[in-house]
Amino acid sequence: MAAATCAFLFLVIQASVSSASHGRPRNVVEVEGGPNDVVWVVQLSDLHFSVFNPDRALDFKRLIGPALSMINPSLVLITGDLTDGKSKDLLTMKQEEAEWIEYQNVTDDVIMKSGLDKKVFYDLRGNHDSFGVPEVGGEYDLYRKYSINARLRRDGNVQSVTLQYRGRKHVFVGVDSFMEIGLRGPTNLFGHPTDELLSDLDMELGQWDAGSTESVTKIAFGHFPLSFTATTDKGKNVKDVFLKHSLSAYLCGHLHTRFGKNLKRHHVESSGTYYQFNMHQGNPSDKSNENCSKNAESSKEFWEWEMGDWRKSRSLRIVAIDSGHVSFLDLDYQLGSKDTIVLPTFPLDSRYMHRISTSRDFQCPSTGTSSHETVRALVFSRRMIVSVSLKIYDSRSGHFHLVLDQAMIKLKSNGSRGDMYVAPWNWRAFIDPSPDRFLLQIEATDISGKLTYSQPRPFSINGLTAEANWKWKEFFVMGVQWAALYEPLLHILHSLLFILLVVPRVFLIFSKNYTAYNKNNLSRGSREKRICLSFVDTGIFVLVELCRLIEIWWGILLYLLYLVFLPWFFGHVSSEDGKISYMTQRGWSVSSSKNGSQNTYIGVPDIMVIVLPHLGFVVLPTFIIVAALAAERTAYRSHLHSLSGKKEDDHYKERKRYVIRRFSDAFGFWSVRWMRKLLLFISLLILWKHWKQCRAIVKAYDMNPFLHSPIYCFWIPLLLAYTIYRTSSC
């Protein structure tokens, strides 16, 4: 097997085909040799080569070269975050040339050890690769100097290559949607496609559509998941382009495995604008009336498959296309190299099939079932494989019962690119209304007697998809459209803060009859109603007491107005020395290096990682704690009056009798002011959270908090300190 791999009988013919527009050359690779009707590629992502973590590059150099030599893919796709671009404390984010030099040296070594042509490697830019890059192609754009694409002079943000095998075309289109002005992190988190980029992407995906009768499989690859991709200036998005071309899959990275290993999402036209609860959402179209005509419109659906990272998980993915059926296998290299890899290519995993087109293939024999006659699997191994067997289990009873155990035969062909094993079967016997009743497993035995198993996976012959649900963290990063949610969440937080601040103030002015009204209402109705009214009344009391401390109330109002209308802080947002920009809740105002013009409000929605946590976890809790401190002071004062027997004026006594008694009795420890101590402890937590945010921002943007962000950094601590002092005495 090693000799066959080293011989590398896969012949690559590069053809330059003129583009219909823009004169862009397209690469067409003629795939030669068997196995028939199948091609496969490798995806790697999020390498994060770092001067502070040399093991990432060392492991990549040690493991990936031999792995690629064994797998022998037609393409190697590296989908972004090639280098880390972070300081040792992870707070300062900008380009480090030493990391790029290491990336160049390591990839050159991997290419040499793999025996592959350098031209089959495609590496795209991730957000880490654009940290602090003020201008594409400028001095600080090290990607344009050290990346494989740059060294092969692949210009443009859309890269296209077509693998062609005996009439079948497999189009791979890479898309770089990084910021044109690369902000430093943390406000460089989202993909930012332009209208021009989407136009180019549309053109490349449709390059073989006009007048072509050949089968075309389309796969896109990039760094950013669609949940972390913004819309263009005209409101267009990448998803609509992918749906238009009935993409098979979009391969991406960015999220890493710390959020989960099930970061996949099926997209249809009816997917939600703001969120999608499960991996599949909605029901596919009526499957009983499939249009089997060759002129039938293609299904508008595609899969998004985020893969794990090399940074910590040492992940590698193999994607195979077998007669138009797309499957993948994610491998973990944390424990070292793999001696044997088994990738079943048909039948497909029912969790990750297309919901519409797969059903059409089943119901229209002329379109799809010719490929159903055999079970097929790719087997890659460093050692000679002596036997491969197919095992199918029936799980209907709740236990796994082996119902088929059959030897698989290795396909023989001239100039083999890899080993394909097949087994004929009666596929009609496995048609079942349950998409996860039957499970497939392939077992391979090498010459040393070592067994290697594929993971058992459900399959469905009749196009029914098995349920696959996200965990909450997976939903949080894959199911939520954060770019669409930023503006609504910002408006909700603003509205909530201003309502809680202004409405009680107005209420205080017009609340002369409040006590009598509340007394009558609390004395009537059910117990549940009285409890509910008591909570509402207590909340109103807390907010109203804040309004009585007029200087603190004005301090909060002025701070909110400052956050809405004025810059939050100034800082060095790129790697260029001496240039300082400012950030508001509407984005960064940055001067372009080309013409010096102001690019107002770039970095939206990336700034949400600063804006929303500050409003939601610092400003709002501060407001509540300040109000609670004011209410605690009033309640404690009332408690002292009741103990001393001092008389209060009638209005004060009448107003407090029903509200304060419930507020104080609920805790029952006013004599030692435990409530105040609890509020002081929460204040310390808020200050700790705020200090962490300020420290991160100061480090990230090389700024002086006293000069560049005095209000943002110090207003909240001073407000809390003054409130604590103001409410300390009665």
ABEGO torsion letter per residue (X at the ends): XAAAAAAGABBBBBBBBBBABGGBBBBBBBBBEOBBGBBBBBBBBGAGBBAABAAAAAAAAAAAAAAAAAAGBABBBBBEGABAGBBAAGABBBBBAAAAAAAAAAAAAAAAAAGBBAAABBBBBBAAAABGBABBGBAABAAAAABAAAAAGBBEABBBBBBBBGGBBBBBBBBBABBABBBBOAABABBBBBAAAAAAAAAAAAAAABGBABBBBBBBBBABBAAABBBBAAGBBAAAAAAAAGBABBBBBGAEAAAEAABBBBBBAABBAABBABABBEBBBBAAABBABAABBBBBBBBBBBBBBAAAAGBBBBBBBBGGBBBBBBBBAAAEBBABBBBBAOBBBAAABBAAAAAAAAABAAAAAAAAABBBBBBBBABBBABBBBBBBBAAAGBBBBABBBBBBBBBBBGBABBBBBBBBBAAAABBABAAABBBBBBBBBAAGBBBBBBBBBBBAAGBBBBBBBBAAAAAAAABBAAAAAAAAAAAAAAAAAAAAAAAAAAAAAAAAAAAAAAAAAABEBAAAAAAAAAAAAAAAAAAAAAABAAAAAAAAAAAAAAAABBABBBBABABBGBBBBBBAAEBBBBBAAAGBBBBGBGOAAAAAAAAAAAAAAAAAAAAAAAAAAAAAAAAAAAAAAAAGBBBBAAAAAAAAAAAAAAAAAAGAAAAGAAAAAAAAAAAAAAAAAAAAAAAAAAAAGBBAAAAAAAAAAAAAAAAAAAAAAAABX
